[in-house]
Amino acid sequence: MQLSEELASDIARMVEFALTEDIGEDDITARLITPDLNAQGSAITRQAAVICGRPWVDEVYRQIDARLTLDWLVEDGAEVSSGQVLFSVTGQAGTILSGERTALNFLQTLSATATASRHYSDLVKHTNVKLLDTRKTLPGLRRAQKYAVTCGGCFNHRMGLYDAFLIKENHISACGSISAAVQLARKSHPKALLEVEVENLQELSQAVDAEPDVIMLDNFPLQDVRFAVDAVNHPIKLEASGGVEGDEELIALAETGIDYISMGALTKNCQAVDLSMRLNLL
């Protein structure tokens, strides 16, 4: 998948930080291995998954030792089965081992996010809903996890607090009303996406009158979501958030005809994919 310039820059920074965290001044164990000993390491998954993280693995070994050769057998977004080889890395044995844990950490974490996203996107593929991520990401891995979400077939909400408005209860209270908050937002950043969160049907009516781009229905009962979808005959998009406790609830919500469903579970409830590396001396 195509990487944005911002993400490509982030990858180099993330990897540098992770390698410094792990190796520090030196990998004292790898120093036990003679520099002229070459090997090939093969990364293997021990469970079915959707793979994500190739650019991070590539960058780990580029920063460790640019002479190493990587051979990928899968693309980001590919579904793999238990026991499948994902990539091999060939070169100096010591440097392969120095980068092993950092490379697999990125790969197992981002593949977990992609796997969860694919699970949920498959559940609702018979509808027109778009499943969105949230800002509930691992600190420092925001862009990485949002990339993984797209590899799994879901979509990105705003990247942070700087690229879109999401006006919530406390913002509305401080500004005086939904209408006042929307007017202030339009005046300050007229080109930014503007979303308003509402908690009941009365607030929904007020939000429709204010004409934001998106209205978020926060923890609405299913019957109220259905009412909102039928009632808002308007270019305003509707997003449901909260209250999705399981697969059946998600399917029922998607089948209301809602435009978007935002889910923290895409990024915050993921269990790392079980990966390992086997080293063969050459």
C-alpha positions as CSV (number, residue, x, y, z in Angstrom):
1,M,0.0,0.0,0.0
2,Q,1.1,3.6,-0.7
3,L,2.7,5.4,2.2
4,S,2.2,9.0,2.9
5,E,5.2,11.3,3.3
6,E,4.2,11.8,6.9
7,L,4.0,8.1,7.6
8,A,7.3,7.4,5.8
9,S,9.0,10.0,8.0
10,D,7.3,8.5,11.1
11,I,8.6,5.0,10.3
12,A,12.2,6.1,10.4
13,R,11.7,7.9,13.7
14,M,9.7,5.1,15.3
15,V,12.3,2.5,14.3
16,E,15.2,4.6,15.5
17,F,13.6,5.1,18.9
18,A,12.7,1.4,19.2
19,L,16.2,0.2,18.2
20,T,17.8,2.7,20.7
21,E,15.4,1.4,23.4
22,D,16.4,-2.2,22.7
23,I,20.0,-2.1,21.8
24,G,21.2,0.9,23.7
25,E,25.0,1.4,23.2
26,D,25.5,-2.2,21.9
27,D,24.0,-5.7,21.7
28,I,26.5,-7.4,23.9
29,T,25.1,-10.9,23.2
30,A,25.4,-10.5,19.4
31,R,29.0,-9.6,19.9
32,L,29.6,-13.2,20.9
33,I,29.0,-14.2,17.2
34,T,31.9,-13.8,14.8
35,P,31.3,-11.1,12.2
36,D,32.0,-13.4,9.3
37,L,29.3,-15.9,10.2
38,N,26.4,-15.5,7.8
39,A,22.8,-16.8,8.2
40,Q,19.3,-16.7,7.0
41,G,16.4,-15.9,9.3
42,S,12.9,-16.8,8.4
43,A,9.9,-15.1,10.1
44,I,7.0,-17.5,10.6
45,T,3.5,-16.9,11.9
46,R,2.0,-19.4,14.3
47,Q,-1.5,-18.3,13.7
48,A,-3.8,-17.1,11.0
49,A,-3.6,-13.3,10.6
50,V,-3.7,-10.4,8.3
51,I,-0.2,-9.1,7.8
52,C,0.9,-5.5,8.3
53,G,4.2,-3.9,9.0
54,R,6.5,-4.6,6.0
55,P,7.9,-1.0,5.9
56,W,8.8,-1.1,9.6
57,V,10.6,-4.4,9.3
58,D,12.5,-3.1,6.2
59,E,13.5,0.0,8.1
60,V,14.7,-1.9,11.1
61,Y,17.1,-4.0,9.1
62,R,18.1,-0.9,7.0
63,Q,19.1,0.9,10.1
64,I,20.8,-2.2,11.7
65,D,22.8,-3.2,8.6
66,A,22.0,-2.0,5.1
67,R,23.9,-4.9,3.7
68,L,21.2,-7.4,4.8
69,T,18.9,-8.8,2.1
70,L,15.2,-9.1,2.8
71,D,12.9,-11.3,0.7
72,W,9.2,-10.9,1.4
73,L,6.7,-13.6,0.6
74,V,3.6,-11.6,1.5
75,E,2.2,-8.1,1.0
76,D,0.7,-5.9,3.7
77,G,-3.0,-6.8,3.8
78,A,-2.5,-10.4,2.9
79,E,-4.2,-13.2,4.8
80,V,-1.9,-15.9,6.0
81,S,-2.3,-19.2,7.8
82,S,-0.4,-20.8,10.7
83,G,3.1,-22.0,9.8
84,Q,3.4,-19.7,6.8
85,V,6.8,-18.0,6.2
86,L,6.4,-14.2,5.9
87,F,9.9,-13.1,5.0
88,S,13.5,-14.1,5.1
89,V,16.5,-11.9,5.9
90,T,20.1,-12.9,4.9
91,G,23.5,-11.7,5.9
92,Q,25.6,-11.4,9.1
93,A,24.1,-13.6,11.8
94,G,24.7,-11.1,14.6
95,T,23.0,-8.2,13.0
96,I,20.0,-10.3,12.0
97,L,19.6,-11.3,15.6
98,S,20.1,-7.7,16.9
99,G,17.1,-6.6,14.8
100,E,14.9,-9.6,15.3
101,R,12.9,-8.6,18.3
102,T,12.2,-5.0,17.2
103,A,11.2,-6.1,13.7
104,L,8.8,-8.7,15.0
105,N,7.4,-6.4,17.6
106,F,6.3,-4.0,14.9
107,L,5.0,-6.8,12.7
108,Q,3.1,-8.6,15.4
109,T,1.4,-5.4,16.7
110,L,0.4,-3.9,13.4
111,S,-0.7,-7.3,12.1
112,A,-2.9,-7.6,15.2
113,T,-4.6,-4.3,14.3
114,A,-5.0,-5.3,10.7
115,T,-6.4,-8.7,11.7
116,A,-9.0,-7.2,14.0
117,S,-10.0,-4.6,11.3
118,R,-10.4,-7.4,8.7
119,H,-12.6,-9.4,11.1
120,Y,-15.0,-6.4,11.7
121,S,-15.0,-5.3,8.0
122,D,-15.9,-8.8,6.9
123,L,-18.9,-8.8,9.2
124,V,-20.5,-5.7,7.6
125,K,-19.3,-6.0,4.0
126,H,-22.9,-6.7,2.9
127,T,-23.8,-3.1,4.0
128,N,-22.6,0.3,2.9
129,V,-21.3,1.3,6.3
130,K,-17.7,2.4,6.7
131,L,-16.0,1.3,10.0
132,L,-13.8,4.1,11.4
133,D,-10.9,3.9,13.9
134,T,-10.5,6.4,16.8
135,R,-7.7,8.1,18.7
136,K,-7.5,5.2,21.1
137,T,-4.1,4.1,19.8
138,L,-0.8,3.1,21.3
139,P,1.2,6.2,22.2
140,G,3.7,7.0,19.4
141,L,2.1,4.5,17.0
142,R,-0.9,6.6,15.8
143,R,0.0,6.7,12.1
144,A,1.2,3.1,12.2
145,Q,-2.0,1.7,13.6
146,K,-4.1,3.8,11.4
147,Y,-2.2,2.4,8.4
148,A,-2.8,-1.1,9.7
149,V,-6.6,-0.3,10.0
150,T,-6.7,0.4,6.3
151,C,-4.7,-2.8,5.5
152,G,-7.6,-4.6,7.3
153,G,-10.3,-3.0,5.2
154,C,-11.5,-0.3,7.6
155,F,-11.1,3.5,7.4
156,N,-9.5,6.3,9.3
157,H,-11.3,8.9,11.4
158,R,-9.3,12.1,12.1
159,M,-5.6,11.7,12.7
160,G,-5.6,13.9,15.8
161,L,-7.0,17.0,17.4
162,Y,-5.5,19.2,14.7
163,D,-7.1,18.0,11.4
164,A,-10.9,17.9,12.2
165,F,-13.4,19.2,14.7
166,L,-15.2,16.8,17.0
167,I,-17.4,19.0,19.1
168,K,-18.6,17.1,22.3
169,E,-20.7,17.9,25.3
170,N,-18.1,19.9,27.2
171,H,-17.3,22.0,24.1
172,I,-21.0,22.7,23.6
173,S,-21.4,23.7,27.2
174,A,-18.4,26.0,27.1
175,C,-19.6,27.6,23.8
176,G,-23.2,28.0,24.9
177,S,-25.0,25.8,22.3
178,I,-24.4,23.4,19.4
179,S,-25.2,26.3,17.0
180,A,-22.7,28.6,18.6
181,A,-20.0,26.0,18.7
182,V,-20.5,25.1,15.0
183,Q,-20.4,28.8,14.0
184,L,-17.2,29.4,15.9
185,A,-15.6,26.3,14.3
186,R,-16.6,27.3,10.8
187,K,-15.2,30.8,11.3
188,S,-11.9,29.6,12.7
189,H,-11.1,26.7,10.3
190,P,-13.7,26.8,7.4
191,K,-12.1,23.9,5.5
192,A,-11.8,21.5,8.3
193,L,-14.2,18.6,8.7
194,L,-16.7,19.5,11.3
195,E,-18.4,16.8,13.4
196,V,-20.8,17.2,16.4
197,E,-21.5,14.6,19.0
198,V,-25.1,14.3,20.3
199,E,-26.5,12.1,23.1
200,N,-30.2,12.2,22.4
201,L,-32.8,12.9,19.7
202,Q,-33.4,16.5,20.9
203,E,-29.7,17.3,20.5
204,L,-29.8,15.6,17.1
205,S,-32.5,18.0,15.9
206,Q,-30.4,21.0,17.1
207,A,-27.3,19.6,15.4
208,V,-29.1,19.1,12.1
209,D,-30.2,22.8,12.2
210,A,-26.5,23.8,12.8
211,E,-25.5,21.8,9.6
212,P,-22.2,20.2,10.5
213,D,-20.6,17.8,8.1
214,V,-21.1,14.8,10.4
215,I,-23.2,14.0,13.4
216,M,-22.0,11.4,15.9
217,L,-24.8,9.5,17.7
218,D,-23.2,8.7,21.0
219,N,-24.5,5.4,22.6
220,F,-27.8,5.7,20.9
221,P,-30.2,2.8,21.3
222,L,-30.7,0.8,18.1
223,Q,-34.2,2.1,17.6
224,D,-33.0,5.7,17.9
225,V,-30.3,5.1,15.4
226,R,-32.9,3.8,13.0
227,F,-35.1,6.8,13.6
228,A,-32.1,9.2,13.0
229,V,-31.2,7.4,9.7
230,D,-34.8,7.8,8.5
231,A,-35.3,11.3,9.8
232,V,-32.1,13.0,8.6
233,N,-32.8,13.5,5.0
234,H,-29.8,15.7,4.5
235,P,-26.3,15.7,3.1
236,I,-25.1,15.5,6.8
237,K,-23.5,12.1,7.4
238,L,-24.3,10.1,10.5
239,E,-21.8,8.2,12.6
240,A,-22.6,5.8,15.4
241,S,-20.2,5.4,18.3
242,G,-20.3,3.4,21.5
243,G,-22.4,0.5,22.7
244,V,-21.1,-2.1,20.3
245,E,-20.4,-5.0,22.6
246,G,-20.2,-7.9,20.1
247,D,-20.4,-9.0,16.5
248,E,-24.2,-9.3,16.4
249,E,-24.6,-5.7,17.8
250,L,-22.2,-4.4,15.1
251,I,-24.1,-6.2,12.3
252,A,-27.5,-4.9,13.5
253,L,-26.1,-1.3,13.8
254,A,-24.6,-1.5,10.3
255,E,-27.9,-2.7,8.8
256,T,-29.7,0.5,10.0
257,G,-28.1,2.3,7.0
258,I,-25.8,4.4,9.1
259,D,-22.9,6.0,7.2
260,Y,-20.2,5.4,9.7
261,I,-19.5,3.4,12.9
262,S,-16.4,4.3,14.9
263,M,-14.8,1.6,17.0
264,G,-12.0,1.9,19.5
265,A,-11.7,-1.9,19.3
266,L,-9.9,-1.7,16.0
267,T,-6.8,-0.4,17.7
268,K,-7.1,-0.8,21.5
269,N,-8.2,-4.4,22.1
270,C,-5.8,-6.2,19.8
271,Q,-3.7,-9.2,20.9
272,A,-0.3,-9.4,19.2
273,V,0.0,-12.0,16.5
274,D,2.3,-14.9,17.5
275,L,5.4,-14.7,15.3
276,S,8.9,-16.3,15.5
277,M,12.1,-16.3,13.6
278,R,14.2,-19.4,12.7
279,L,17.9,-18.9,12.0
280,N,19.8,-21.2,9.7
281,L,23.6,-20.8,9.4
282,L,25.1,-20.5,5.9
